């Protein structure tokens, strides 16, 4: 008995393209499921026409792409076989039916993996699409060590066995898709890429992705962490500069490491409180996370002091420039450790 292929389409204020897409998917053997993400009365005729080829879920208020996808996951878990294969794709016709079919077949062959239909970003690609994908790809690689060439693709295939895991990932709007990739990297869910045809209508002007607002959602934790680190850095650098000046009479071999250690101790305490309460919103005990954090801080302090002293005393780098370079190096190391170890979130959903 062959597996059921399901095309899951979250849609918000779609064009008539949705009806044609649903028909072509249905004709190719997909069971089509469309989620009306609160598009409103003005779009009922479009959904009604598309409903001739698909099952339709609708709710009144727009809640975001992540919410719509999760609503689809819940429906599939209750109404389809547990060995079904799901392909999520956008409602604007950017993804071809043949690519969706190939993604589904790849997912069926790799039931524990997430299959991404990745676009080529060459001539003719809208600037905001190319720029946004480049930035998120770099952020993802820096955060996880894994390279994904198209982090923003809406064409994704997976088997129904992954639905509990996917439903447990945070996010209700565009940030959800980035969070899925981050969680896959953390849980070691294989990510497999497949090149697909790139289709843009009207230079992608019908996209509901708000460049500033939705980008802020995608990078929210990293941006908050950066702001927290900037505050800690301001305290650290200011105190370091003051102490280095006041202790200059003892010679650089003494004043540099002593100033650096004292400044790091003060800034680390401030940084811990901000990150625990505001950035990662961690609810574990202060004792547990505090011990982990200060172990990390001690390691960073040791490495930080060695590097800044080496730059100044061995390479002759200006003491203030050396501090800036050192802080940039340890910023990324600190974010990775706090995100994936100290303040990590534990979800009930398991693979």
N, C-alpha and C positions, 0 to 999 in steps of 0.2 A: 504493500500500500504506500503510495507516494505521500510525501509531506505536504501540508497546506502552506502555501505562500501567502502571507498577509502584507498588503501595502497600507501602512499607517501614515495618514496625511493630516498634520495639524494645520488648520487654515484660519486666518484672520483677515476679514475683508478681501476675499479673493476676487479674481476676475473670472470671465467665462472660460478661461484656460482650465480651470478646475474640472469642469464637466468633461471636456475632451480628454484630460489626463485620466480621470476616473474610468471613462469608457475604454481607453486604450489599455489600461492596466487590467481591467476586468476581461477584456478580449484576450489578453495574453495569459490568463489563468490565475491571476491574483484574486484573492478575496480582499476587497477594498474597504477600509475603515477610515472615515473622515471625521475629524473633530472640529466642530464649529466653536472657535475660541471667543465667544461673545461678540460676533460680528454685528449683530443687531438686525432689525426688521428690513433694512434696505438691501440686505444680501440674502434674504430668504429664498428668492426666486432662483438664485445661483445654486444654493445648497439643495433646493428641491430638485433641480435638473440633475445635479450630480448624484443625488440620492437614488436615481434610477439604476445606477451601476454600483452603488456602495451602501454600506451601513453607515448611519449617521448618528453621532453624539453631539448634542448641543446644550449650551448653558448661556445664561443671559449676560454675565459680566466677563469682560476680557481679563484673563488671568495669566497669560503668558505662554510661550511655547513649551517651557518645561512642564508646566501644569497640564497642558493639553496632551503632551506625550505620555505623562503618567496616567492621565485619565484613559488613554488608549491602552496602556499596559494593563490596567486593572480590568478593562472590558475583555481583553484578549485572554487573560488568565481565567476568566469565568465563562467564556463562551467558545473557546477554541481548544483544540487538543494540545497537550503539554509538549508535543514534539513539533509544533508549528514553527515556521521560520518567518521572522518579521523584517520588513524593510521599511524604515522611516524615510520619507522624502518630502520635499517642499511642495507647496501647492501652486507655485508660480510657473511650473513647466521647465525649470532649470535642469531637471534630471530626466534623461531619456528612459523609456520603458525597457529598452534592451539592456541598459546599464543596471537598472533595478533588478532585472531578471538574473543577470550575472552575479550581482551582489548576493542575491538570495541563494543561488546555487553554491557560492563560496561559503556562505554562512552555514548551509546544511552540511558541508564537508568539514567545517571547523566549528563544532557546536559550542565550544567554550570561548570563542573569540569574538571580538567586535570587528566587523569589516567596514572600512571607510572607503567611500567612493571619492577619490581625491582629484581635484581639478588641476589643470595646467594653467598657470598664470602668465600668459604671454600677451601678445598684441591683441587688443580688443577687450581686454579685461578692464572693467571699471576701476578707476583709481582707488576708490574707498575700499573695494573688495580686496584688491591686491595689497594695499597698505595694511588693512586690518588683519589679514591673514598672516602677513609677514611678521607683524608685531606679536600676535598671539602664538605663532609657531616658535619665535625666539623665547618668549616667556615660558612656554611649555617645556622647551628643551632645557632651559636654565633651571626650571623647577624640578624636573624629573630625570634629566639625563637621557631622555628618549627623544628621538626626532620624529615628528609627525608633520608631513608637508602641507596638510590642509586641515587645520584644527577646527575650522568653521563650517565644514561641509555638513549639509543636512541630509545627505544620502548615507545611511548607516544600516547595516544588516546584522542580525543576531538571532540566535535560537531562543525559544520561549523559556528555556532553562535559566537564562540570564535576567529574566524579568524581575524577580525579587531583588536582585542586586541593583538593577537600574532604577527601580522604584524607590530604593533607599538613598539614592544620591541627592544631595541638597540642591536647591535651586528651582525656581518656578518660571523664570523667563529665559532670555538668551544665555545667561551664565550657566544654565544647566548643562548644556552640551560640552562646555569647557570643563565643568566639574566632573562629568562622566569620564573624560579622558584622564584627568588627574587621578580619579579614583581607580580607574583601570590600571594606571601605572603603579599606584600604591598596592593594589591587590594582585598585581601581576597577571591581570587578564590580558591575553595576547591582543594586540592591535595590528590588523592586517590591512594594508593599503591596496587599492585597485584603481588605476588611472581610469577616468571617465571622460565622456564628452562634456565640454563646457558650453552651456547655452545661456545667453543673457538676452532678455527682452527689454527694449527701451532703455538700454544701458543700466539695467537693474534698478530703475527709479521707483518701481512698484514695491521694492523691498520695505518691510516695516521695521528693519533694523535701524535704530537711532544711533548714529555713530558715536556721539558723546555719551549719552545716557546709558546705552547698553554696553558700551566698552567699559564704562566705570563699574558696571555690575560684574562683568567678566573678570576684571582685574582687582575687584574690591579688596580681597584679603592682602594681595601683594601691595596695593597702594596704601592701605592702612598700616601695614608693616613698615613700609618705606617712611611714612609720616612719623611713626613711633621711633624708628631708627634715627630719623633726622633730629627728633627732639633729644634722644639720648646722645646723638653725636654732638649736638650743640652744647650740651652740658659737659660731655667728655672733652671736646676740643677746647672749649673755653677754660675749663679747669686745668687741663694739660698745659695750655699756653701760659696761664698765670703762674702755675707752679714751676714750669721750666724757667721762667724769668726770675722768680724769687729764689730758686735753688741754683742759679747759674754759677754762683761762686764756688760750688762744690765740684765743678767740672762736668762735662757732658756724660762721662762714663757713669756718674752717679745720678745727675739731675734728670736725664732722659728716662731711664727705667723707673725711678721713683715717681716722677710726675705721671707717667703713663699708668702705673699700677693704681695710684690713688684716684686718678680721674676715672679709670675703668670701674672701680668699686662703686663710686657714687652713681655713675650713669647706668650701670647694670641693674641696680635696685630700682631705679626709675623705670627702666625699660621693661623689666619683668612685670611690674604692676600694670602698665599700659597694655602690654601684649596679652596678658592673661584675661583682663577684664574687657578690653575694648576690641582688640584685633581678632583673637581666636575664640573669645567668649567661652573659655574653658571652665568647666564646673568641677574638675577634680580638686582634691584637697590641696591647699596651699603648701603643706609640708611636702607632699609627693612632687608636685610640679616645681616647687621651690628648690628642692634638692637637685632635681634633674637640671633645672635652669642654671643653678650656680656651679654645677659640675661642668656644664657647657661653657659658662662664663669663665671658669678657671682655665679650661683648655684654650679658649679663644684669647684670654688674657696672656697666657704663656706664649702662644704663637704670635699674638699681636706684638708683644714686647720684644720677642726675638727678631721679628721682621723689621719693626721700626728702628731698633737699635742697630741692626745689620745695615739698613739703608743709610742711616746717619753716620755711624762710626766706621763702616767698612767701605761703603760706596761714596760717601761724601755728599749724599743727598741733603738738601736743605731740610732742617728738622720739621718745619711746618708742612712742606710738601710730602715728606716721608709719612707723616701722620695721615694725610689725606689718602695716599695710595694704600696704606695699610688698612684703613677703615673700609675702603671699597672692596678689597679682597675678602675681608671677613664678613661683610654685609650678607653676601649670598650664602656663605657657609652657615651663618646664624639662622637665616630664613629657612633653609632646608631642614636644619636640625629641629627647629621649633615646630614647623609645619608637619613633619613626618614622624616626630618622636615625642617631644614634650607636650604639645597642645593638640595632638591628633584627636580626631573625633572617632568614636567607636559607634558603628551602626549595628542595629540588630540584624539586618539582612545579611545573610551569608551566601557564598557561592555553594 
